[in-house]
Amino acid sequence: MPDAPPAPPDGGGCVPWQAWAPPLDPPTAGGLPVDQAECIAAAAWPIDPHLAAAMMWEAYAAMLPPTPAVASVQTGAQSVSYSPAAPTGDYGLAMARAAWHRSFVAGQLISVPLAVTPPGGPAWPVDWWQRNLEAAP
């Protein structure tokens, strides 16, 4: 059983999840509606505050207008187009904040082993299935 996720510090009289939330509407026009944020917080905050914050930032990012995927520069005889390495603008910032919070979520799957030892048996090579399927009639 994994350890309990870290609890955020006491908000000093404010609603704790609001300190980690994206801009809320109201008071910020265009922010994540407060009723949606409250719903996410009610469902996920008791389980893991970072999960709740990540979900709120992702919901906020989904409301933002998309950023252009391609930028171009033209100099008369030459034209160059490129794609940014990561989303930019407010959307990119919101997704980066969500990814930061998700990095603290307990119990994430980091990688899958390439060879698994069955209980009580020897380790099977990675290509065991392929070799045995090719040999089948």
N, C-alpha and C positions, 0 to 999 in steps of 0.2 A: 504494500500500500504506500503510495507516494506521500511525502510530507504535505501538509496543508499549504496552500499558496500563501504568500506573504500578504498580510492585511495592510491596507493603506493607512497612513496616519489619520488620527482624528481630525476632522475638518474644522473643529473649533466652532460648532454650532451650525454649520451649513450641511447640506445633504452631501455625504461623502462622494457619491458617484459623479456629482456635477463638476468636481474639481478635475476629473479625468475625461470628461465628455468633450466632444467637439463643440463649436459654437451652437447654441440652442436658440430656437425660434419659438416664443419670444425669449429674450429681448433682441437677439441679432436676426434681422431679416435675412432669409435665405439659409439659415442654419437648420440643423436637424430639429424637427418638431419635438417639443417637450414630451408629448404623449408617447411618441415612438421611443424616445430615450428612456422614459420611465418604464415602458414595457420591457425593453431590453435589460435594464438594470434590475427590474423585479425578477426576471427569469434567470439571469446569469450572475449577478453580483454576489449572491450568497455562495455560489459554486466557486467562482474565481473572478476577482475584480479585474484582472488584466484581460480575461476573456470578454467580460462585459464591455470594457473600454474599447477593445479591438473591434467588437461587433458594432459599437456606436460609431466609431470612426469609419468603418466600412460602409455603414448605412449612409453616413454623411457624404462619403466619396461617391456613392451611387447616385446621389442627387445632383452632383456638380456637372457642369457641361464638360464634355470630353475635350482633352487637349489634342491639338493636331499631332498626328503620328509622323508626319514628314515635314521637314522644313527645307526650303530651297533658297539658293543664292544665285542670282543671275548677274553676269558682268558683260552683257552684250554678246560676245562670241562664245562664252562658256557658261554652262549651267551646272550646278552641283546640288544634289538632293541628299539629305541624310535623315536618319531616324535617331531620335535621342535614345540613350541607353536605358533610360527609365522614364516613367511618366513625369511630366513636369507640371508646373503651376499648382493651383490649389488641390487639384485631384492627386497629383503626385505627393504633395505634402501630407494629405490625409491618409493615403495608402501607406506612406512611410511610417506615420504615427501608428497605424493599425498593425503594421508588421513589427514595430518595436514592442507593442503590448503583447502580441502573439508570441514573441520570443521568450516571454516570461510564463507562458501558460504551461502548467505542470502536465506531464504525461504525454508530451508530443513524441511522435515517432521520428527519430533522427535518421536511421538508416536500417536497411534490411540485410541480414547476413547472407553471404553467397553460398555458404554450406551450413547445413543444419544436421546436428547429431540427433537421431531419433532416440527416445528414451530406451536405454538398455541395448542400443545397437551401435555399430560403427558409423563414423562420419561418411556420408555419401559425397562423391565428387560432384562438382557443379554440373557437369555434363552427363550425369548418370542416366537421366531420362532420355536424353537425345541418343545416347549409345544404345540403350535398350529398345527404343522405339524403332531405330534403324534396323536392328537385328530381328525384329518381329516379322513373321510371315505375312 
